[in-house]
Amino acid sequence: MSLRTAQRASLVDQVIDQLKEQITSGAWQMNGKIPTETVLAEQLGVGRNTVREAVRALTHAGLLECRQGDGTYVRATSELSGAMLRRLRQAEQLEILEVRRALEVESARLAATRRTEEDIRRIEAALAERERAWELDDPDRFVESDLAFHMAVAHATHNLVLIDLYEDFSAALRASITAAGTSLNKNYIPHEAIARAIAAGDAAAAERAGHACMEHILIALTES
């Protein structure tokens, strides 16, 4: 490798790190469009080719998605999330729901034993938003609020590995929740029992409630 090539590779790596920081910090929102190559080149003080290579690398890693004639969008927040998203695109819906069940049932059980008062408030607020979205018949809002509810439950476990895993799995869960809503013909699946059991500190009841919700979805999927 020539010195010039090595210097260029180093510069691309630096730009990749800077772009990753925008993604992981939340400066660029999930599913949002990132600035154009020209804008990024000006902001970072590098050439457009360098930006293009960095964007290409992050697209290959699954963090970004380039749409011809439209722009580039954030699709994942970490390499793990990007790799998981690529794998899940090839997975069957049933497989995704089975993994989702394992994560959410265990999250509910652990949350019941570890939740704080602040956790309970967040879970209840997310549940209320989920119900509002359903009443307003707003599918997109419902998917996001349903995911926010389960994310609040995951955070209440205070298990950092589980939280990170759930966050990385969230992109696939959006698709899963959307598909589940279609399979259920818009039959509402109450989550109050999960929230109530967690607030009461009843791990067994939380586990049963979480399992019941997921079984409802899985049965509907297999019958659709």
C-alpha positions as CSV (number, residue, x, y, z in Angstrom):
1,M,0.0,0.0,0.0
2,S,1.4,3.4,-1.0
3,L,1.7,6.2,1.5
4,R,-1.0,8.2,-0.4
5,T,-3.3,5.2,-0.3
6,A,-2.7,4.7,3.4
7,Q,-3.4,8.3,4.1
8,R,-6.6,8.2,2.1
9,A,-7.7,5.0,3.9
10,S,-7.0,6.7,7.3
11,L,-9.0,9.8,6.2
12,V,-12.0,7.6,5.2
13,D,-11.8,5.8,8.5
14,Q,-11.9,9.2,10.3
15,V,-15.0,10.2,8.3
16,I,-16.7,6.9,9.0
17,D,-16.1,7.4,12.7
18,Q,-17.6,11.0,12.5
19,L,-20.6,9.8,10.6
20,K,-21.1,6.9,13.1
21,E,-21.1,9.5,15.9
22,Q,-23.9,11.4,14.2
23,I,-25.9,8.1,14.1
24,T,-25.2,6.7,17.5
25,S,-25.7,10.1,19.3
26,G,-29.1,10.5,17.7
27,A,-28.1,13.6,15.8
28,W,-29.4,11.8,12.8
29,Q,-32.7,10.1,13.6
30,M,-33.6,6.5,12.8
31,N,-35.2,6.3,9.4
32,G,-34.3,10.0,8.7
33,K,-32.4,11.3,5.7
34,I,-28.8,12.4,6.3
35,P,-27.2,15.5,4.6
36,T,-26.0,15.2,1.1
37,E,-22.5,14.4,0.1
38,T,-21.8,18.0,-0.8
39,V,-23.0,19.2,2.6
40,L,-21.1,16.6,4.5
41,A,-17.9,17.3,2.5
42,E,-18.1,20.9,3.4
43,Q,-18.9,20.2,7.1
44,L,-16.1,17.7,7.5
45,G,-13.6,19.6,5.3
46,V,-12.9,16.6,3.0
47,G,-13.6,15.7,-0.6
48,R,-16.9,14.2,-1.8
49,N,-15.1,11.0,-2.9
50,T,-14.0,10.5,0.7
51,V,-17.5,11.1,2.0
52,R,-18.9,8.7,-0.7
53,E,-16.5,5.9,0.4
54,A,-17.4,6.4,4.0
55,V,-21.1,6.3,3.3
56,R,-20.6,3.2,1.1
57,A,-18.9,1.5,4.0
58,L,-21.7,2.3,6.4
59,T,-24.3,1.2,3.9
60,H,-22.5,-2.1,3.6
61,A,-22.5,-2.4,7.4
62,G,-26.2,-1.9,7.4
63,L,-26.3,1.5,9.2
64,L,-27.3,3.5,6.2
65,E,-29.4,2.9,3.1
66,C,-28.9,4.7,-0.2
67,R,-32.0,5.3,-2.3
68,Q,-31.2,6.2,-5.9
69,G,-32.5,9.7,-6.7
70,D,-33.8,10.2,-3.2
71,G,-31.0,10.3,-0.7
72,T,-29.4,8.3,2.1
73,Y,-31.3,7.2,5.3
74,V,-30.4,5.9,8.7
75,R,-31.4,2.3,9.0
76,A,-29.5,1.1,12.2
77,T,-27.6,2.5,15.1
78,S,-24.8,0.0,15.4
79,E,-22.9,-2.6,13.4
80,L,-24.7,-5.3,15.4
81,S,-28.1,-3.7,14.6
82,G,-27.2,-3.5,10.9
83,A,-26.1,-7.1,10.8
84,M,-29.2,-8.2,12.6
85,L,-31.4,-6.2,10.2
86,R,-29.8,-7.8,7.2
87,R,-30.3,-11.3,8.7
88,L,-33.9,-10.6,9.7
89,R,-34.8,-9.4,6.2
90,Q,-34.3,-13.0,5.2
91,A,-36.0,-14.5,8.2
92,E,-39.6,-15.8,8.4
93,Q,-42.1,-13.7,10.3
94,L,-42.6,-16.6,12.7
95,E,-38.9,-16.8,13.5
96,I,-38.8,-13.1,14.4
97,L,-41.9,-13.4,16.6
98,E,-40.4,-16.3,18.4
99,V,-37.3,-14.3,19.2
100,R,-39.4,-11.3,20.2
101,R,-41.4,-13.5,22.6
102,A,-38.2,-14.7,24.3
103,L,-37.0,-11.1,24.7
104,E,-40.3,-9.6,25.8
105,V,-41.4,-12.3,28.2
106,E,-38.1,-12.3,30.0
107,S,-38.0,-8.5,30.0
108,A,-41.4,-8.4,31.7
109,R,-40.3,-10.9,34.3
110,L,-37.1,-9.1,35.2
111,A,-38.8,-5.7,35.1
112,A,-41.2,-6.7,37.8
113,T,-38.4,-7.5,40.2
114,R,-36.2,-4.5,39.4
115,R,-38.4,-1.6,38.3
116,T,-38.2,1.8,40.0
117,E,-41.0,4.3,40.4
118,E,-39.6,6.2,37.4
119,D,-39.7,3.0,35.4
120,I,-43.3,2.5,36.3
121,R,-44.2,6.1,35.2
122,R,-42.4,5.6,31.9
123,I,-44.2,2.3,31.2
124,E,-47.6,3.7,32.1
125,A,-46.9,6.8,29.9
126,A,-46.0,4.6,27.0
127,L,-49.1,2.4,27.5
128,A,-51.3,5.5,27.5
129,E,-49.7,6.7,24.3
130,R,-50.2,3.3,22.8
131,E,-53.9,3.3,23.6
132,R,-54.3,6.9,22.2
133,A,-52.7,5.8,18.9
134,W,-55.1,2.9,18.7
135,E,-58.1,5.1,19.4
136,L,-57.0,7.5,16.7
137,D,-56.6,4.7,14.2
138,D,-53.0,5.8,13.5
139,P,-51.0,2.7,12.4
140,D,-47.6,4.4,12.3
141,R,-48.1,6.0,15.6
142,F,-49.3,2.8,17.1
143,V,-46.3,0.8,15.9
144,E,-43.9,3.4,17.5
145,S,-45.9,3.6,20.7
146,D,-46.1,-0.2,21.0
147,L,-42.4,-0.4,20.5
148,A,-41.8,2.4,23.1
149,F,-43.9,0.4,25.6
150,H,-41.8,-2.7,25.2
151,M,-38.6,-0.6,25.2
152,A,-39.7,1.0,28.5
153,V,-40.2,-2.5,29.9
154,A,-36.8,-3.6,28.7
155,H,-35.2,-0.5,30.4
156,A,-36.9,-1.4,33.6
157,T,-34.9,-4.7,33.7
158,H,-31.7,-2.6,34.2
159,N,-29.9,-5.3,32.3
160,L,-27.6,-3.4,29.9
161,V,-27.0,-6.3,27.6
162,L,-30.7,-7.1,27.3
163,I,-31.4,-3.3,26.7
164,D,-28.8,-3.1,24.0
165,L,-30.0,-6.3,22.3
166,Y,-33.6,-5.0,22.3
167,E,-32.6,-1.7,20.9
168,D,-30.6,-3.4,18.1
169,F,-33.6,-5.7,17.5
170,S,-36.0,-2.7,17.3
171,A,-35.8,-2.2,13.5
172,A,-37.0,-5.7,12.9
173,L,-39.6,-5.3,15.7
174,R,-41.1,-2.4,13.8
175,A,-41.8,-4.6,10.8
176,S,-42.9,-7.4,13.2
177,I,-45.4,-5.2,15.0
178,T,-46.8,-3.8,11.7
179,A,-47.2,-7.3,10.2
180,A,-48.8,-8.6,13.4
181,G,-51.3,-5.8,13.3
182,T,-52.3,-6.8,9.7
183,S,-52.5,-10.5,10.7
184,L,-54.7,-9.7,13.6
185,N,-57.2,-7.8,11.4
186,K,-56.8,-4.9,13.8
187,N,-57.8,-6.8,16.9
188,Y,-56.4,-4.9,19.9
189,I,-54.1,-6.8,22.2
190,P,-54.2,-5.2,25.7
191,H,-51.0,-4.6,27.5
192,E,-52.4,-3.4,30.8
193,A,-51.8,-6.7,32.5
194,I,-48.1,-6.5,31.8
195,A,-47.9,-3.0,33.1
196,R,-50.0,-3.8,36.2
197,A,-47.9,-6.9,37.1
198,I,-44.7,-5.0,36.7
199,A,-46.0,-2.1,38.9
200,A,-47.1,-4.7,41.5
201,G,-43.7,-6.4,41.5
202,D,-45.3,-9.7,40.5
203,A,-42.7,-11.4,38.3
204,A,-44.8,-14.5,37.7
205,A,-47.9,-12.5,36.7
206,A,-45.7,-10.3,34.4
207,E,-44.3,-13.4,32.7
208,R,-47.7,-14.9,32.2
209,A,-49.1,-11.6,30.8
210,G,-46.2,-11.2,28.4
211,H,-46.5,-14.8,27.3
212,A,-50.2,-14.4,26.7
213,C,-49.8,-11.4,24.5
214,M,-47.2,-13.1,22.4
215,E,-49.1,-16.3,22.1
216,H,-52.1,-14.3,20.8
217,I,-49.9,-12.8,18.1
218,L,-48.3,-16.1,17.2
219,I,-51.7,-17.9,16.9
220,A,-53.1,-15.2,14.7
221,L,-50.0,-15.4,12.5
222,T,-50.2,-19.1,12.0
223,E,-53.9,-18.9,11.3
224,S,-53.6,-16.1,8.8
